[in-house]
Amino acid sequence: MRHRHLILTLVILSFMTGFHPARAGSGTMEVLARSSDSRFTGGFEAGASINNIGNVAFVGRASTSQDSESVYLFKNTGSTRISLTRRFSQFYRLNDSDKVVAQDQGSGGLSIKTFVRQWASGEITKVAEAGIAETLNSVPLIDPITLLPRLEWYVAITNLAYDVVYGPSSNNRGDVTFAATGGTSGKLYTDLVVKPATGNAQILMKWPASNVPIRPSVADDGRLAVRAGPGEPILLFIPDLAGGYVIHEVASLEKGFGALGDPSISDDGSMVAFWGILTSSGARTISDQQPGYAPLNPGPGIFIAHRSNFRQIIVRVTGELGNDHLDPGESYSDENRNGIFDEPDLELGSITSIPETRVAITRDRACYLAFRSGTQGI
């Protein structure tokens, strides 16, 4: 099929009120910011975050230098800078109090001290700082080894100063989760850390390597979604009554996907959104396992995993134009007037490419980076 070539823009996809997975992708899109704005001539850091009010946080770049970045908050019809000018990562989280937790650092890459801080208009709160010791508790997990036997799951370290802290997320009750890397006795590691609003920080997972790209996302009830490293599955940690977590696998390369990005979890914990490339066999298998829901098309796109009646449902929110499939939000020209999408029909839509990045998700809206007509924007 034919398609039109478009260019990079970050967009918001708003789902219909009363979101239902079988009808995902039927919303509208709104562009929130463009690189033609003099404040964003250097473009944007990939990613964005949206809260339940509908406000959106994003990182804009004033020049081509990554050191010219600031956090902006979009409310109603305009955006306001709420942070100092620093170097930010693409992983951050906006809560319903319009506070953004983010990783920042000075210029110079990972050799410069990193922080996890919370930003709001006129307010800065430090959560974690590289080189400053944290008091840590280990958490009992239920049978995690069957999922990822090569990872270390238990640790008995009480005080530790990390070399780098990064990839944070927060919820509305004040819990913050982030990744941290360091070393003891000549061994390097990466930890998945949860720092509750009160009490000591907790280690949930431990990788025997440094700087593993772990970017968790936490819900208000303490549920946590994370991709367990490149090529690893997306996991959902669910708090149990014993003070530990039960672990569920959300998506994996072994079960239908050719690639997976870092997930986000909705504040109510009901949905996990992620970028992925669904294989043809995976599309058939997953569709067969969830009758009554829209069949899944293969290829790259944005997906949502939703638990319903004690089972998981995966739906596609959007796909890419020109993949010979009609994805949610697309239509076709019906050149031969036969009422079927086939040659030589023109595939119509606005999304031509979706890079691997985190998808921001609420109960009825999502925000993600995509290529569409216009200049780079949000």
N, C-alpha and C positions, 0 to 999 in steps of 0.2 A: 504494500500500500504506500501511497505518497504521504508526505507530511511537510509541515513548514518549519523552517529553522528559526529558533528563538534564542535569546541571550539571558544572562544571569540576573535573577531577581529573587529576593527572599520574600515569601508570601505567607499570609495566614489563611488557612482553610477552616472555615466555620461550619461545623456540622449542624444538621437540623436539630431543633429543640426536641428533647426526648430521644436522644441518640439510640439507634438500634443497629447492631452490627450488620444485619442483613441488608441494611440500606446505607451503609457507610459510603462516603464520598459524594453525597448529594448536596453538599454545602456550597458556599460562595467563597471567593477569595478577595482579600483586601491588601493592597500594597501600602506598607506603613512608612517606609523611608527609601530614598534612592541615593545613589552616589552622585547625582547631579546637585544635591544639596551641598553647599560650601562646607558644611561641618563634616561631611563624609566623603571627601574627595579621594581618600585612600581606600574606600570601600568598607567592608564589614568583616568582623571575625565570624567564622561559620557558626551557626547555631543561634538559638533565641530561647526565651522562656516566657510562658504565658500563665497568668493566674486565673482564679475562678471569677474574678471581676471582669476579665477581658483585657487587662493591662498587659503590656509586653515589655520585657527587658531585652536589650541587645547591646553589642559592643560595636561602636563606630570608630573609624580610624580617620584622623584629620589629615594625614599625609600617607605617603607610601611606607613610612617607617612604622613598624609594629609598636614602637615606643610612644606613639601618638594616640593610643587607644583610650577610650573612656566608656563607662557604662551609661546607657541612656534608658529612660523609662518613657514608654509611649502610653499616654492616657487620652482617651477621647479622640482628639484630632491632631495632637502634636506630641513631640518628644522633648525631654529635658535631661540634661546631663546631671547625674547624681553621684559621680565618683571623681577622684583625682585622675589626672592623665598618667597612665601607667602602661604596663604590658599585661594584657589579660589573656586567659585561655578561652577556648570556645565553649567551656562547660561551666554553667552557672545556673542558679535557680531563683526565681522570683516567687515570693509567697504572697498571701492575701493582704498583708500589711504593707505591701510595696517595698519590701526589703529584699535585696539581692545578695546571695552568698556567692562569692567568686574567688578564683585564684588570681593573684596578681604578683608582679615582681618588677624590679627595675630592668634596665637594659643589660644585655650581655648573655642572655640564654640561661640555661639551667645552673650555670656557675654562680648566678646572683640569687640571693636569699628569696625564697618564695613564702607567700602568706596565703592563708584562707581567711577572708574577712567578709563581713556583712556590711553592705552599703545601703544607705537610704539618704534622702535629701537632708543634708546637714548633719549626718551621723555616720560614724565608722566604728565597727565593733570587731576586734580581733578574735578569731576562732582557734586558729592554729598557726604556728610559726616554725619554719625550719630552724633546727638548732636549739629549740626550747623543749625540754623534756615534758612528756605527757605521762600521766598515771593511767595505766592500761589494765583492763580486765579481759580475760579470755571468756568465750561464750560457748556452751555446749551445743553442738549441732546434731541433728538426727541423720545418721547414715549418709554423710556427704561423700564418702569415699567411692561409692558406686557410681557417682556422677563424674568426678574428676579425681581419680586416684593419684595423679602426679602432683597435686597441690598439698601443701601442709595446712592443716585445719585447726590445730590447737597450739597455743603458745603460752608460756608462763613468764612473760616479761612484765615487770611492774612499772618501770620508769625508763623511757626511751626518748632520745632526741633524734628526730628524723632529719635526713639530709634535704629532702624535698617533700612538700605537701602539694597536692594538686587534685583536679577533677571533682570539685565539691558539689553537693546538693543539700537542700534543707527542706523542712516541712513547716506547717503552720503552728506546730506546738514547740518549735525551737530546736529540734534535733538536727544535727548536721552530720553528713557522711562524706568521706573523702578518701583518697588514696595517699599513701605515704611510702617513701622508699628510704632505705638506709642500710646499715650493716653492723653486725657484732661478731667478734672473734674471727674476722676475715671473711664472713659469709654475708653476701648481699641478699636483699629480700625486698618485696613490695607487700604492704599490708592494706587490707580493706578495713577502714576504721569508721566506727559510728560514735559520735560524741553527743550523748543525750543532753537535753536542756538542763538536767540536773544529774549529778553523779559523774563517775569516771568514764573515760572513753573505753570502747570495746573493740577488740580485733575479731572480725568474722572470718577472714580468709587470709592466708599467707602464701605468697608466691616465692619460690627460691631463686629469684632474679631481681635485678634492680630496674626501676623505671618501666615496669609493665603498665601498658595503657589501660588502667582501670578507672572507669567513670561511673560511679553508682548514682542511683536516683531513689529518693526516699519519699514515702507517702505519709499522710498524717497519722495512720494507725501503726506506723513503724515498719510496714512492708517495704522491702528494698529490692530493686531490680538492677542487675549489673551483667554486662558481658564479661565472662571470665578470661579476658585476654583475646588477642587476635586468633581467629579460627576456633575459638571456644564457644560453648553455648551461652545463651542468655538465661540467667537464673533468677528465680523469684524467691526471696527469703521471707517467710511468713512467721511472725513472732508466735511462740507457743506459751502455754500457761506455766511452763517450768523455767521461764526466763531465757530460753534459747530460741532457735529458729528451725522450722521445717523448710526444706528446700525443694522447689519444683522447677523442672526444666520448661522454659517457655518456647524456645526455638533453638535449632542446632543445624550444623552442616550435615550431620548423620540423618536428620529427619526432614529433609526437603529443601534446605536453603543452600545456595552456592556461596553466599557471603552474608555477613550480618554486621550491623553497626551497633553503637551504644544505645541502650534503651532509655526511655523515660517512663515513669509511672505516674498515673493521675493521683491527685491529692487524696481521693477516697480509696485508692488502692485497687480499684476495679479493672483498670485497663493498663496495659503495657504497650507503648508505641515504639516502633523501631524501623530503621531502614534495612532493607534486605534485598537479595536477588533470589527469587523463588525458582527452582528448577521445574522443568516440565513434569517429571515424575513426582516431585514434591507437590505441585499444584493438584495433580490428580489424586494423590493419596490423601492429602489434607481435606480436599473437597468431598471425597467419599466418606470421610470420618465425621463430617458435620452436615448431614442432610437438612434441607430447609433453609440453608444459608446460601448466599450468592456464591457460585463456583469461582474459584480463584484462577486468575490468569498467571502464567509464568512471567518471569522477567523482573527487573528492578522496580522498586517502589517503596511506598510507606505502608506499613502494616500495623494492625492493632490486635493484640491478644486479649480476650475478654473471657472471664470465667462465668459460666452460666449453668445452674443446676449441677454443680460439682464437676463440670467438664470445661475444658478450654476450647474456645472458638477463636480462630484467626480470620480476620477479614483484611482485604486490601482497601486502603483509603484512596490511593492514587497510584498511577504508573507513569510511564514515559511515552510521549508521542512517537509514533513510527515503529512500534514493536509488533505490528500486525495483530494487535488485540485491542478491543474497546475496553479500556479501563474506566473506573468510576470518574465521572466528570467529562468524558470524551463523547464525541458524536462522529458522524460520517456524512459525506456529501451525497451518497447513493447516485453516482454518476450514471449507472446503467438502469436506474429506477426499478430494481428488482426486490427492494425491501430487505436486502441482505448485505452485510458488510463484506465485500470481496473486491477483487480487481475490477475496474480501475478506480475504486472509491478513494476519496481524499479523507484521511483521518484528521479530525478536527479537535483541537484542544489547545491548552496554553502551556503545558509542562513538557519540555523536550528532554530534560535531563535532571536527575536528582542526585547530587553528590552524597557520599557517605557522611552523614552528620547526625547529631542527636536531634530527635523530634520532640518538641515541647507539646505536652498534652494536658488538657483538662477534661471534664466530663463531656463537654460538647464542642470543644475547639481544639485545633492543633496548629502548630507553627513550625515551619521547616524551610530550609534553603533549597531553592530550585532554579533551573534555567527557564525563563519565560521571556516574552517580548518586553523590550524596554531596557533600561540600564540596570546595573546592579542595585538592589534595594532590599528592603524588608517589608 
